[in-house]
Amino acid sequence: MLELYQREDCHFCRKVRVVLNELELDYICRISHTGSQQREIMLKLGGQPQVPFLVDQSKGIMMYESDAIVEYLQKTYGKSPQNEVDNNPKVCPIE
Ligand SMILES: N[C@@H](CCC(=O)N[C@@H](CS)C(=O)NCC(=O)O)C(=O)O
């Protein structure tokens, strides 16, 4: 499961939310305002008072920095050419 520690008013967080939505990924949104319980949990996990912060439990990954998070999500969960379904496969006749 993906967890995003974030704040609604943070445009770096918004960038990550947009990509999560584009990739149609389910995630838990942890509202991480200063002084909140989620903020304390984030600090214990990652050590930095900064959002966005992504936790990908299934892969054992925790990371800060919106650009790095976006790149990670696209590489890990984006469509790769190998995964694309070819709806018009070229069929060669057997001679
Ligand atoms: N380079 C970082 C910048 C993140 C950043 O500056 N986040 C701000 C909120 S917009 C933050 O966490 N400030 C400290 C705080 O909220 O305590 C990224 O791209 O993720």
PDBQT file of the ligand as one rigid body, heavy atoms in Angstrom, charges set to zero:
ROOT
HETATM    1  N1  LIG A 101      12.303  20.011  -2.828  1.00  0.00    +0.000 N 
HETATM    2  C1  LIG A 101      11.157  19.561  -2.063  1.00  0.00    +0.000 C 
HETATM    3  C2  LIG A 101      10.470  20.755  -1.456  1.00  0.00    +0.000 C 
HETATM    4  C3  LIG A 101       9.337  20.355  -0.532  1.00  0.00    +0.000 C 
HETATM    5  C4  LIG A 101       8.896  21.506   0.338  1.00  0.00    +0.000 C 
HETATM    6  O1  LIG A 101       9.489  22.599   0.323  1.00  0.00    +0.000 OA
HETATM    7  N2  LIG A 101       7.846  21.276   1.089  1.00  0.00    +0.000 N 
HETATM    8  C5  LIG A 101       7.381  22.245   2.025  1.00  0.00    +0.000 C 
HETATM    9  C6  LIG A 101       5.874  22.435   1.922  1.00  0.00    +0.000 C 
HETATM   10  S1  LIG A 101       5.422  23.102   0.325  1.00  0.00    +0.000 SA
HETATM   11  C7  LIG A 101       7.671  21.770   3.419  1.00  0.00    +0.000 C 
HETATM   12  O2  LIG A 101       7.648  20.595   3.699  1.00  0.00    +0.000 OA
HETATM   13  N3  LIG A 101       7.985  22.711   4.309  1.00  0.00    +0.000 N 
HETATM   14  C8  LIG A 101       8.269  22.355   5.663  1.00  0.00    +0.000 C 
HETATM   15  C9  LIG A 101       7.080  22.117   6.501  1.00  0.00    +0.000 C 
HETATM   16  O3  LIG A 101       5.955  22.024   5.994  1.00  0.00    +0.000 OA
HETATM   17  O4  LIG A 101       7.299  22.020   7.683  1.00  0.00    +0.000 OA
HETATM   18  C10 LIG A 101      10.236  18.732  -2.954  1.00  0.00    +0.000 C 
HETATM   19  O5  LIG A 101      10.260  18.936  -4.177  1.00  0.00    +0.000 OA
HETATM   20  O6  LIG A 101       9.529  17.871  -2.439  1.00  0.00    +0.000 OA
ENDROOT
TORSDOF 0
